[in-house]
Amino acid sequence: MGAFTNDGGEAINKPEEEIETSADTDKDETSGFPTDVPDLKADDFVQQGTEKYPVFKVDYNEFYQNMSHGRKRLRFKSGSTAQQYMAKTQYNRPFFVQFTDTDGKTYNRRIK
């Protein structure tokens, strides 16, 4: 049998890229992570490949209400950072919402 070699080529069965959440390295001390919208800060960001997407923390009702009753319209509380981001980007840019339950599990959901 032949020996295993590393010829420097690209791996055939490489794993898919994982979603990486940010560390506290890019965080602004006062209000959060900068977004592409001026004067609006995200709670966190998710990096997929070279793209960074903002993450906004929401409560249980906002996270799950869009999944029930066949509703296709996204609704967030008026004045929340997620609602402001959607309005100022004219509903065109993707972002994530995050919910943490009482057990400490964190759930992310991509919007758009």
N, C-alpha and C positions, 0 to 999 in steps of 0.2 A: 504494500500500500504506500501511497505517496505521503509526504510530509505536508503539514499545513504551512502555507507561505503567505506572506503579506506583500503583494506586489505593488501596493500603493494605489490600486484602483478603487473605484467607488464600490461600496458595499451593495450587494444584490438585495438582500432582505433587511434593509435598514428600517428602524422603527419610525412611525410618523412623528412629526414635530409635536411636542407637548406644549400645553398652554402654561406660560410662566407668569405668575403674578409678581408684582414688583416688590423689591426690598425697600427699605426706607432711605435709599440713597438719593433719589431725585425729589424727595418730598420737601415742599416748602414748609417751614416750621409753623407758620400761622394758620394756613387754611387748607392745604392739600396739594394735589398734583396739578400742574398746569395743563390746560386743554387747548385745543385749537380755537376756542372761543375766548375772546378777551374778557377779563374780569370774571371768569367762571373756573372754579377749581373742582377737580374730581376727588373722590375719596381714595381711589387707588387706580391702578392701570393694569391691563393684561397685555402681554406681548405674545403675538403669534408670528413667528418668523421675524421679519423686520418691521412689522406694523405694531404700533402701540394704540390700544383702545382704552378710553376712560371707563372707569367703573364707578357707579353711583350706588350707595347703600339705600335700600328701600325697606319698608316693613312687609309683613306677611301678606296683607291684603293687596298691596300694590304688586307684589311679586306674582301672586297666584290669580288675581282677578282677571287678568287678560287671557288665562287659559280656560276659563269656565264659560259656559253658555254659548259657545261658538262665536264669541266676540272677536272681531278682527281689529278693532281700534284699540290702540294703546292709550291708557289713561293713567296719569300720575297726578299727585296732589298739586294744586296750583301753587306756584312759587318754589316748588322743590327743585333741586339742582338737575334732576333727570328731566323734568318738564322744561326747564329753562334751556337745557342743552338741545332738546328736540326742537324747540321753537326757534332758537337762534341759528341752528344748522338747517333749518327748513325741512326737517324730517328726512334728510338724505344721508346722514353719516351713521355708521354702525357704532354701537357702544354696548356696554354690559351693565346689568343691574345685579346687585348682590343682596342676599338675604341670609342671616344667621339665625338658626332656630335656637330653642332653649337648651338643646343638648350640646351646642357649640359647633354643629356642622354648618359649613358655609356652602351656599349654592349660588352659582353664577348662571346667568341666562343672557344670551346674546340677543340684542334688539337690532333688527334689520339684517 
